[in-house]
Amino acid sequence: MFIKSKVESQKSKVKAVLFGICFFFVGISSYAQCAMCRAALAGDANKAQAEAVNDGIVYLMVIPYLLVAGIGYYIYRMKKKKSK
């Protein structure tokens, strides 16, 4: 029993390290995008363009949430149907 928990502990440490590495690389690419948006929208003359970019970001953010919610609801219905 002790050996099994030690192996599981090592696996969780490896997963944590891999997650940290992936998180680091995602952070690097996100800084580049922010710099590009800031450079494109610099100044007060681009207010309409800034609002359009903000609307686009919200639109792109909503789609994945709707997909995950739809898949979650589908799984919920399948499990509820299976339990009957």
Secondary structure as UniProt FT lines:
FT   HELIX           2..40
FT   TURN            45..46
FT   HELIX           47..83
//
